[in-house]
Amino acid sequence: MKELFFAVVFLTLLTACRQTVPSEQPAEALEPALVSITAEEGAQVLEDQLGTVDEAAGNSMSYGYEGTVTLDGTEYYNYRVSWLVNGDHLSYLTNYLVSTDGRVVQEYLLDAPAA
């Protein structure tokens, strides 16, 4: 009888201390949500990194959205980077890419046309 009493007490304590296990979730719910930014927000990311005025030359920077590019499976917004020279004309500098999640900013060297 003593063993039965301890068995009942043990099971009661075990049941009381049991942690609930969350129900199974689909694999998609376990993956972190991908945050996507707009092309306008991508331009802001670029402006935050490169600035609005080139400090050395004093020229105002311009970022023109040219569409999307996919490289190595990652989608990027493509921007034409120019600056305003002498207050009267834009001069092209280079292109920059901003990933659609806003995490990657990199220069994008366009292929030179064949001669």
C-alpha positions as CSV (number, residue, x, y, z in Angstrom):
1,M,0.0,0.0,0.0
2,K,2.9,2.3,0.8
3,E,4.3,1.9,-2.8
4,L,0.9,2.7,-4.3
5,F,0.7,5.9,-2.2
6,F,4.1,7.1,-3.4
7,A,3.3,6.2,-7.0
8,V,0.1,8.2,-6.9
9,V,1.9,11.2,-5.3
10,F,4.7,10.9,-7.8
11,L,2.3,10.9,-10.7
12,T,0.3,13.8,-9.2
13,L,3.5,15.9,-8.9
14,L,4.6,14.9,-12.4
15,T,1.3,16.0,-13.9
16,A,1.3,19.3,-11.9
17,C,4.8,20.2,-13.1
18,R,4.2,19.2,-16.7
19,Q,4.9,21.9,-19.2
20,T,2.5,22.3,-22.1
21,V,4.0,21.7,-25.5
22,P,2.9,24.2,-28.2
23,S,1.0,22.8,-31.1
24,E,2.9,22.0,-34.2
25,Q,3.2,25.0,-36.6
26,P,3.8,24.8,-40.4
27,A,7.4,25.3,-41.4
28,E,6.5,28.7,-42.9
29,A,5.4,30.0,-39.5
30,L,8.8,29.1,-38.0
31,E,10.8,31.0,-40.6
32,P,11.5,34.7,-39.9
33,A,9.2,37.0,-41.8
34,L,11.0,38.6,-44.8
35,V,10.6,42.3,-44.7
36,S,10.4,44.0,-48.0
37,I,11.0,47.7,-48.6
38,T,9.6,49.9,-51.4
39,A,11.7,51.5,-54.1
40,E,11.2,54.8,-52.4
41,E,12.5,53.4,-49.1
42,G,15.5,51.9,-51.0
43,A,16.3,55.4,-52.3
44,Q,16.2,56.7,-48.7
45,V,18.6,53.9,-47.6
46,L,20.9,54.9,-50.4
47,E,20.7,58.6,-49.5
48,D,21.3,57.8,-45.8
49,Q,24.5,56.1,-46.8
50,L,25.8,58.3,-49.5
51,G,24.3,61.6,-48.5
52,T,22.5,64.4,-50.3
53,V,25.6,66.5,-51.1
54,D,29.1,65.3,-52.0
55,E,31.3,66.9,-49.3
56,A,34.5,67.2,-51.5
57,A,32.8,68.7,-54.6
58,G,29.8,70.4,-53.0
59,N,27.5,68.9,-55.7
60,S,24.0,67.8,-54.8
61,M,23.4,64.0,-55.2
62,S,20.6,62.5,-57.2
63,Y,19.3,58.9,-57.0
64,G,17.1,57.8,-59.9
65,Y,15.2,54.5,-59.7
66,E,15.8,52.3,-62.8
67,G,13.9,49.1,-62.0
68,T,14.8,45.8,-60.3
69,V,17.8,43.5,-60.9
70,T,18.2,39.9,-59.7
71,L,21.7,38.8,-58.9
72,D,22.6,35.4,-57.4
73,G,18.9,34.8,-56.5
74,T,18.6,38.2,-54.6
75,E,16.4,40.9,-55.9
76,Y,17.7,44.5,-55.8
77,Y,16.4,48.0,-56.6
78,N,18.7,49.6,-59.2
79,Y,19.5,53.3,-58.9
80,R,21.3,55.6,-61.2
81,V,23.6,57.9,-59.1
82,S,24.3,61.3,-60.5
83,W,25.2,64.8,-59.1
84,L,24.3,68.3,-60.1
85,V,27.3,70.1,-61.5
86,N,27.5,73.9,-61.4
87,G,23.8,73.9,-60.6
88,D,22.8,73.3,-64.2
89,H,23.2,69.7,-65.3
90,L,23.3,66.2,-63.9
91,S,26.5,64.2,-64.4
92,Y,26.2,60.4,-64.2
93,L,28.5,58.8,-61.6
94,T,27.6,55.1,-61.2
95,N,24.7,52.7,-60.3
96,Y,24.0,51.3,-56.9
97,L,21.8,48.4,-55.8
98,V,19.7,48.2,-52.6
99,S,18.3,44.7,-51.8
100,T,14.6,44.6,-51.5
101,D,15.0,43.8,-47.8
102,G,17.2,46.9,-47.3
103,R,20.1,44.9,-45.9
104,V,22.6,45.2,-48.8
105,V,23.8,48.3,-50.5
106,Q,26.5,47.9,-53.2
107,E,27.8,49.6,-56.3
108,Y,26.6,48.1,-59.5
109,L,29.0,48.4,-62.4
110,L,27.1,48.0,-65.6
111,D,28.7,46.0,-68.4
112,A,30.5,48.2,-70.8
113,P,29.2,48.0,-74.4
114,A,31.2,45.9,-76.8
115,A,33.5,47.8,-79.0
